[in-house]
Structures are given as structure tokens and as C-alpha cells.
Amino acid sequence: MNRVPLVLALLGISAGLFAQPAGDARGAFLQRSRNAAAQWHARQAQGHGDFLRRSWSALEAFAPVADPFQRGDAGRPSGDGTSVPSPIGDMVTVPVQETVVPGSGFPFRFYGRTYRVRYDLPAWTLPSVDESDVAAGWETLSEEASSLVADCLAIRDREQLCDWAYLQLADSLSTTVFPSPCNERELLFGYLLGRAGYAVRFGHAAGELICLYGTQQIVYAKSYYPEDGAYYYEHRPQAGGLFVSEPMPGATRPLDLSLNRAPTFAGGPLVKRHIDVSGIAFDYSIQAALLDFYGSYPHTEMYVKANAPVSAALRAAVYPALQAAIKGKGQIEAANTILHFVQGLMTYESDRTHWGFEKWNFPEESFWYLRGDCDDHAILFARLIRDLLGLDVLLVQCDVNGGRAHAATAVHFTEPLMGDTFEHGGKTWWCCEPTSNYSNVGQRRWEDYVVTRVDRVR
């Protein structure tokens, strides 16, 4: 979106407000300002409509990118001693009275809470998926539902929604407006994303309209359309190719799938567990809605999960117990305490056994499900080392046992330590194996690591 005219218009309005006298003259000036803003938005809508009227191109999707663990993970490394059983966590559901956002407007549900937005557009239909009809539908939404996006963005800011959460909000709202799958629902979904500045395109096949949203990161095992350094994915996937529009002007920012802060979902039940691992005991509770949100996340880069901060509730429940366990210890001893905690927290279980597909847990999910494979152990250990010790840590993807995929971690210690190391970025990193049976830091436990990728955990 070209923001210069808007900025100039707002500056002009501000200057005029200070210059205008009180009374009718000021009221007339404000009305002229509102009219000018409405005309500017109308021109933007018309520009988008004109863009959609251009001929759409026939495109074939690129084949999905297989995740690095599709070849099968290498299993739990063998180690000295016996495996430590995972604790049995008692699950208790605590009902919480739903919080309803006050105010009038169109209501819709989103992760256990009712929100209201300004949407009073009369029933409208999309006659066809031809370029001209899609363009006209976009212009209708821009003219009649201009407050809708502003309300959605206000919710995004208030609830600390990341880009993926905002996409789901758009999906929930458009599904509430149009409960049955239809082209109108797809256009409204794309409108909510595009007018919020996200990179969107539209396509059609066999009479169905498809919104394509752009992402910065790859989503594994899903067909995509590459464009200008972004990956475009179909909101409701179709077999075969599409006739696809060019990227919408002004909607140029691909979704960043990073989770930089936990959403503040409110309402719905809490679920609680008691955890006791090697004498480190605490009670942990999490909102069921937050677990559902984590479960909705696309299967994207592993570092996205490791870089995600834990919620304030988990920090308050878990971190004091771990901090007490490492108090007064040096780097090596403290890191071993955390490593042994992670090794004992989760029962080893492959994602295909647990979920039926490959899924990499957010750190909080591992505290809840108490099971996971090598990548889940590595992600959790990396997050705890960063938060509790402040040490530099890498996620390490590697091949072992004749090419089977494995995930581990490597930590840069400033205390002297004998053990398995490798060099990266001008530093020495000690291999740490969170999946092994009580191995210590610096003990790789595997003889034939072939490192294929490393990612710094922030």
C-alpha cells in the first residue's frame, strides 16, 4: 500500500485541526476531512479491484518440500544406565467462566472467547469466480465493511496475536459469516488478510475461489507457489493447478510464522498437571485454548518452535523449581541438571506413533504431553538453556545410522569441558543429547553424526 498520500493527508488534517476555529467552521472542516479519507479508501479499493480484473495466469503448484524427518527419525540414542520413566501427571480440568468482550456488533467465537466487530453488510453473493466478479466483490467489501479490518487489527494488537493467529482469526470470522464453505467466505477471508497488509493472491479452479497466503518460512509437506521470495499456500487446497492473480498491491508482507510472544487467549477451561522429575516438582496449568492453538500451527521450520517464548503462566510455575535446582552450580553442572530433567520429563515416542504425522512440539506442549521424539527433546532443552542459563545454543539436525534423521543440540560453554565438539561460526560447541538416557553434556553418544543443518536459538 502506498502510505505517502495517507501520511500527507493525516498531516494536513492535524494541521487543519489546530488552525480551524471552533463551531460550524470546524465541523464543516472535519466533515470534509472524513470525506477526503473516504475518497482515499475508495481509490485504494478501486485500485485493488482494477488489479484483480487483470487476466489471471495458469500456474502449477510446486511439489511439497519433505520435512527432514520424513526418512524416519533415528530413535532414542542408547546410553549408560536405564531409561528414566516419564512422570505420571494428574490432569485436572478447571472450568473458567467465559469472558465476553463487551460492546455491540457482529459476534464470533475465537479460541474460547466471544468477540464483536462492526459488520453489518447486507447479504451479498459472488456470482462467479471470473476476474470481474471477484474484483467487484472486493470493492463491495472495501466500501461497505471498511471498519471490519480495523476492529480485527485492534483484536490482534490487544491479544498479542502473531501472524498465524491473525490468519486464524480471519478464518474464524469468515466462517461465522458464511458457515458453509463457499466462494464468498474465501473472498472475505482473503480481504481480511489483504487489507491488513499481508501478502495474498486469489486463484480459481473448477468454479471455486481459492485464497493463497504468502509466508516467509516453508511449510513442509504442502504444495506451494513461489513468488518474490515468499511461499504461497492455498487456504483450501485443490488438486491440480489454478488460474492465479498477481499479488495484491499494498498487501506485500508475507506472514512471519515465528511466534514471538504467546497469545493472551482468555476464557475456556484450564488444564492442570503435577510433575515430579528427579525431585524437581511443580504444578503446571495451561489454557486448553492455548493448547489448541499450538496444535493448529503449520509444520514449519524447527527453529520457529525453539525460538517461541513460553507463557508467563509456565514461567511462574516451572522456572522457579528449575532455578532452585541449579542455584549455586557452575555452567556444566547446571546444564547437566537441565539436560537430565529434559531426558526424564518425556517418554520417548515417535511423532507418527503419537500423532500419526510429523509434528514438532512447542516447549509448552512437551510439558503437557510428556512424550516426544528427538526433535521435541532438543527444542525443549534449547529453550531452557537459553532462558535459565543464557548460554548460546544451536539446534543440530544430522544424519546418523546410515542416513536416518536425528535432532540434537550443541551449547557453547565458557567453562572448560572435555567432550565431543564441533566448530561453527568461529566458536566451539559441545554436543548435548537431550534424547539419550542420562548422558551428560559433551557426550554425543553417537559415533557417526553427519551435521546437515544448524540453527541458532535466540
C-alpha positions in Angstrom: 0.0 0.0 0.0 1.3 3.4 -0.9 1.3 5.1 2.5 2.7 8.5 1.5 -0.7 10.1 0.4 -2.3 8.9 3.7 0.5 10.3 5.8 0.3 13.6 4.0 -3.5 13.6 4.3 -3.2 12.9 8.1 -0.6 15.6 8.5 -2.9 18.0 6.7 -5.9 17.1 8.9 -3.8 17.6 12.0 -2.5 21.0 10.9 -6.1 22.0 9.9 -7.5 21.0 13.3 -5.1 23.4 15.1 -5.9 26.2 12.5 -9.7 25.8 12.4 -11.9 27.9 14.7 -14.5 26.3 16.9 -18.1 25.9 15.9 -19.7 25.3 12.5 -16.5 26.0 10.5 -14.6 23.4 12.4 -17.4 20.9 12.0 -17.5 21.5 8.3 -13.8 21.1 8.0 -14.0 17.7 9.9 -16.7 16.5 7.6 -14.5 17.5 4.5 -11.6 15.6 6.1 -13.8 12.5 6.6 -15.0 12.7 3.0 -11.4 13.0 1.8 -10.4 9.9 3.8 -13.4 8.0 2.4 -12.4 9.0 -1.1 -8.8 7.9 -0.5 -10.0 4.5 0.7 -12.3 4.2 -2.2 -9.4 4.9 -4.6 -7.4 2.1 -2.9 -10.4 -0.3 -3.2 -10.8 0.7 -6.8 -7.0 0.1 -7.4 -7.3 -3.4 -5.9 -10.4 -4.1 -8.0 -8.6 -3.0 -11.2 -5.7 -5.2 -10.3 -8.0 -8.2 -9.8 -9.6 -7.5 -13.2 -6.4 -8.3 -15.0 -6.1 -11.7 -16.6 -5.1 -14.4 -14.2 -2.3 -16.8 -15.1 -2.5 -20.6 -15.2 0.0 -21.9 -12.6 1.0 -25.3 -11.4 1.9 -25.7 -7.7 5.4 -26.8 -6.8 5.7 -30.2 -5.1 5.7 -30.2 -1.3 9.0 -29.9 0.5 9.5 -33.0 2.6 10.5 -32.3 6.2 14.0 -33.6 7.1 12.5 -36.3 9.3 10.3 -37.9 6.6 13.0 -40.5 6.2 12.4 -41.7 9.7 14.0 -40.4 12.9 16.9 -42.3 14.3 15.2 -43.3 17.5 16.3 -42.9 21.1 20.1 -43.0 21.4 21.4 -45.7 23.7 23.2 -44.7 26.8 24.5 -45.8 30.2 22.0 -46.8 32.8 18.3 -47.5 32.4 15.8 -45.2 30.8 14.0 -42.9 33.2 10.2 -43.3 33.2 8.2 -40.2 32.5 6.2 -38.9 35.4 2.5 -39.5 35.6 0.9 -36.1 35.5 -2.5 -35.8 37.0 -4.8 -33.9 34.6 -7.4 -31.7 36.2 -9.8 -29.6 34.2 -10.7 -26.3 35.9 -13.7 -24.6 34.4 -13.4 -20.9 34.0 -16.2 -18.5 33.4 -16.1 -17.3 29.9 -15.1 -13.7 29.4 -17.3 -11.9 26.8 -15.8 -8.8 25.2 -18.4 -6.0 25.9 -19.9 -3.9 23.2 -22.2 -4.2 20.3 -21.5 -5.6 16.9 -21.3 -8.9 15.0 -20.3 -11.7 17.4 -17.9 -14.5 16.6 -16.0 -17.1 18.6 -12.3 -17.3 18.6 -10.4 -19.7 20.9 -12.9 -19.8 23.7 -13.9 -16.1 23.6 -16.6 -14.1 22.0 -15.5 -11.0 20.1 -17.6 -8.4 18.4 -16.8 -6.4 15.3 -18.5 -3.9 13.1 -20.0 -5.9 10.3 -23.5 -5.1 9.0 -23.1 -5.8 5.3 -26.3 -7.0 3.8 -26.4 -10.4 2.3 -24.1 -10.5 -0.7 -23.1 -13.1 -3.3 -20.3 -13.7 -5.6 -21.9 -14.6 -9.0 -18.9 -16.3 -10.3 -15.1 -16.6 -9.9 -14.4 -14.6 -13.0 -11.9 -11.8 -12.5 -14.5 -9.1 -12.9 -16.9 -10.6 -10.3 -14.1 -11.1 -7.8 -12.9 -7.5 -8.3 -16.5 -6.2 -7.8 -16.8 -8.3 -4.6 -13.6 -6.9 -3.2 -14.8 -3.4 -3.9 -18.1 -4.1 -2.2 -16.3 -5.2 0.9 -14.0 -2.2 0.8 -16.9 0.2 0.5 -19.3 -1.4 3.0 -17.1 -3.1 5.6 -14.2 -0.7 6.0 -14.4 -0.8 9.8 -14.2 -4.6 9.9 -10.4 -4.8 9.3 -9.8 -2.0 11.9 -11.6 -4.0 14.5 -9.8 -7.2 13.7 -6.4 -5.4 13.9 -7.4 -4.0 17.3 -8.1 -7.5 18.5 -4.7 -8.6 17.1 -2.9 -5.9 19.0 -4.8 -6.4 22.2 -4.5 -10.2 22.3 -0.8 -10.2 21.1 -1.7 -12.3 18.1 1.1 -13.4 15.9 0.6 -13.6 12.1 -0.6 -17.2 12.2 -3.1 -16.3 14.9 -4.4 -13.4 12.9 -4.9 -15.7 9.9 -6.9 -18.0 12.1 -9.0 -15.1 13.4 -9.8 -14.2 9.8 -10.7 -17.8 9.2 -13.0 -17.9 12.3 -14.7 -14.6 11.4 -15.3 -15.5 7.7 -16.6 -19.0 8.8 -19.0 -17.4 11.2 -20.3 -15.0 8.5 -20.6 -17.9 6.0 -20.9 -21.2 7.9 -20.9 -23.3 4.7 -17.8 -23.4 2.5 -18.4 -21.0 -0.4 -16.6 -18.5 -2.6 -18.0 -15.6 -0.5 -16.3 -17.0 2.6 -13.0 -17.3 0.7 -13.1 -13.8 -0.6 -13.9 -12.4 2.9 -11.0 -14.4 4.4 -8.6 -13.0 1.7 -10.0 -9.5 2.2 -9.3 -9.6 5.9 -5.7 -10.7 5.3 -5.0 -8.4 2.3 -6.4 -5.2 3.8 -4.3 -6.0 6.9 -1.2 -5.8 4.7 -0.5 -9.5 4.3 0.6 -11.0 1.0 -2.4 -12.6 -0.7 -3.3 -13.8 -4.1 -6.5 -15.3 -5.5 -6.9 -18.3 -7.7 -9.8 -20.3 -9.1 -10.3 -23.8 -10.3 -13.5 -25.8 -11.2 -15.7 -22.8 -10.2 -14.1 -22.4 -6.7 -12.3 -19.4 -5.5 -9.1 -20.0 -3.6 -7.2 -17.5 -1.4 -3.4 -18.0 -1.4 -1.5 -16.5 1.5 2.3 -15.9 1.5 4.7 -17.0 4.2 8.3 -16.2 4.9 9.0 -19.8 6.1 8.5 -23.0 4.3 5.6 -25.2 5.3 6.6 -28.8 5.0 4.5 -31.4 3.1 2.3 -28.8 1.4 2.3 -27.7 -2.2 3.2 -24.1 -2.8 3.6 -21.3 -5.4 6.8 -19.3 -5.1 6.7 -15.6 -5.7 9.1 -12.8 -4.8 10.9 -14.8 -2.1 7.6 -15.9 -0.5 5.8 -19.2 -0.4 2.1 -19.0 -1.3 -0.2 -21.7 0.1 -3.8 -22.4 -0.7 -6.2 -21.7 2.1 -8.4 -24.6 0.9 -6.2 -26.8 -1.2 -7.3 -28.1 -4.5 -5.8 -30.9 -6.7 -4.0 -29.6 -9.8 -3.2 -26.1 -10.9 -5.0 -22.8 -10.6 -5.6 -19.6 -12.5 -3.9 -17.2 -10.2 -4.0 -13.4 -9.9 -0.9 -11.4 -9.4 0.0 -10.4 -5.8 -2.4 -7.7 -4.5 -0.8 -4.2 -4.4 -0.2 -3.0 -0.9 -0.6 -6.5 0.5 3.0 -7.2 0.4 4.2 -8.7 3.7 4.3 -12.5 3.8 3.2 -14.0 7.1 6.0 -14.5 9.5 5.3 -17.9 11.1 7.6 -17.0 14.1 5.9 -16.9 17.4 7.5 -14.0 19.3 5.0 -13.9 22.2 2.3 -16.2 23.5 -1.2 -15.1 22.7 -3.3 -13.9 25.6 -6.3 -16.0 25.0 -8.9 -15.6 27.7 -11.9 -17.8 28.6 -12.4 -21.5 28.5 -11.1 -24.2 30.9 -7.6 -24.6 32.3 -6.0 -28.0 32.4 -3.5 -28.8 35.2 -0.8 -31.3 35.8 1.5 -32.2 38.7 5.1 -33.0 37.5 7.9 -34.5 39.5 11.2 -35.4 37.8 14.2 -36.3 39.9 12.9 -34.3 42.8 12.1 -31.2 40.7 8.4 -30.9 41.3 5.8 -28.3 40.4 2.1 -27.9 39.4 1.6 -26.7 35.8 -1.6 -25.3 34.3 -2.3 -24.2 30.7 -5.4 -22.9 28.9 -7.0 -25.5 26.7 -7.4 -22.8 24.1 -3.6 -22.2 24.0 -3.0 -25.9 23.5 -5.5 -26.0 20.7 -3.7 -23.0 19.1 -0.3 -24.7 19.4 -1.8 -27.8 17.8 -3.1 -25.7 14.8 0.4 -24.5 13.9 1.7 -25.4 10.4 4.6 -27.8 10.2 7.3 -25.2 9.6 11.0 -24.8 10.4 12.1 -26.4 13.6 13.8 -23.2 14.9 10.3 -21.5 15.0 9.3 -23.8 17.8 12.6 -23.5 19.7 12.5 -19.7 19.5 9.0 -19.4 20.8 8.9 -17.9 24.3 7.0 -19.7 27.0 3.9 -18.1 28.5 4.0 -16.1 31.7 2.0 -18.9 33.4 4.6 -21.5 32.6 7.4 -19.3 33.7 5.7 -18.7 37.0 5.1 -22.4 37.6 8.1 -24.2 36.2 11.1 -21.8 36.2 11.3 -21.3 40.0 11.6 -25.0 40.6 14.4 -25.4 37.9 16.2 -22.2 39.2 16.2 -23.7 42.7 17.7 -26.9 41.3 20.6 -25.1 39.6 21.2 -22.5 42.2 24.9 -22.2 43.0 26.0 -24.5 40.3 28.5 -23.7 37.5 27.6 -23.8 33.8 28.4 -27.5 33.3 26.7 -28.8 36.4 23.7 -26.6 35.9 23.4 -27.7 32.2 23.6 -31.3 33.2 20.8 -30.8 35.7 18.6 -29.3 32.9 19.7 -32.0 30.5 18.7 -34.8 32.9 15.4 -33.1 33.6 14.5 -33.0 29.9 15.7 -36.6 29.4 13.4 -37.7 32.3 10.4 -35.5 31.5 9.2 -37.1 28.3 8.7 -40.7 27.4 10.3 -41.3 24.0 7.7 -41.8 21.3 7.9 -41.1 17.6 5.5 -38.4 16.2 4.0 -41.0 13.9 3.1 -43.2 16.8 1.8 -40.3 18.9 0.2 -38.1 16.3 0.1 -40.1 13.1 2.3 -37.5 11.4 5.4 -35.5 12.0 4.9 -32.7 14.5 7.5 -30.6 16.4 6.3 -29.5 19.8 6.4 -26.0 21.2 8.2 -26.2 24.5 4.9 -25.8 26.4 3.4 -28.7 24.6 6.2 -31.0 25.8 5.4 -30.1 29.4 1.8 -31.0 28.8 2.0 -34.2 26.6 5.1 -35.6 28.4 6.1 -37.5 25.4 8.1 -36.8 22.2 10.9 -37.8 20.0 14.4 -36.4 19.4 13.3 -33.0 17.9 10.9 -32.3 20.8 13.6 -33.1 23.4 16.1 -30.9 21.5 13.6 -28.0 21.2 12.7 -28.0 24.9 16.4 -28.3 26.1 17.4 -25.4 23.9 14.7 -23.2 25.2 15.5 -24.0 28.9 19.2 -23.4 28.4 18.6 -20.0 26.8 16.1 -18.9 29.4 17.7 -20.3 32.6 21.5 -20.1 31.8 21.7 -17.6 29.0 24.1 -19.7 27.1 24.4 -19.8 23.3 22.8 -22.9 21.9 22.3 -24.5 18.5 19.6 -26.8 17.2 21.5 -29.5 15.3 20.0 -31.6 12.5 22.1 -34.5 11.5 22.2 -37.9 9.8 23.1 -41.0 11.8 23.0 -44.7 11.3 23.3 -44.8 7.6 21.3 -41.6 6.8 18.4 -41.6 9.3 17.5 -38.1 10.5 18.2 -37.0 14.1 18.0 -33.8 16.1 20.2 -32.8 19.0 21.7 -29.6 20.5 25.1 -28.0 20.9 26.0 -25.5 23.6 28.8 -23.0 23.8 30.3 -23.2 27.3 32.9 -20.7 28.7 33.9 -23.2 31.4 36.5 -25.9 30.4 35.0 -29.2 29.4 36.2 -32.4 27.8 33.9 -33.9 25.3 32.6 -34.1 21.7 32.7 -30.7 19.9 32.5 -29.1 16.5 33.3 -25.7 15.2 30.7 -23.3 13.9 30.7 -19.5 13.4 34.1 -19.2 15.0 33.0 -20.9 18.2 33.5 -24.3 19.8 30.2 -26.1 20.5 29.8 -29.1 22.8 27.3 -31.7 21.7 24.4 -32.3 24.1 22.0 -35.2 23.6 18.6 -34.5 25.3 17.1 -37.7 24.0 19.7 -40.1 25.4 19.4 -42.0 28.7 21.1 -39.7 31.1 24.2 -38.9 29.1 26.0 -35.7 30.2 26.8 -32.6 28.3 29.6 -33.1 25.9 28.8 -36.8 25.4 27.4 -37.3 21.9 26.6 -41.0 22.4 26.6 -41.5 18.6 29.7 -42.2 16.6 28.7 -41.0 13.2 26.9 -37.7 13.4 26.8 -36.0 9.9 25.6 -32.5 10.6 23.2 -31.3 7.9 21.9 -28.1 9.4 22.3 -25.8 12.5 20.1 -23.0 13.7 21.0 -20.5 16.4 18.3 -20.3 19.1 17.7 -16.8 20.2 
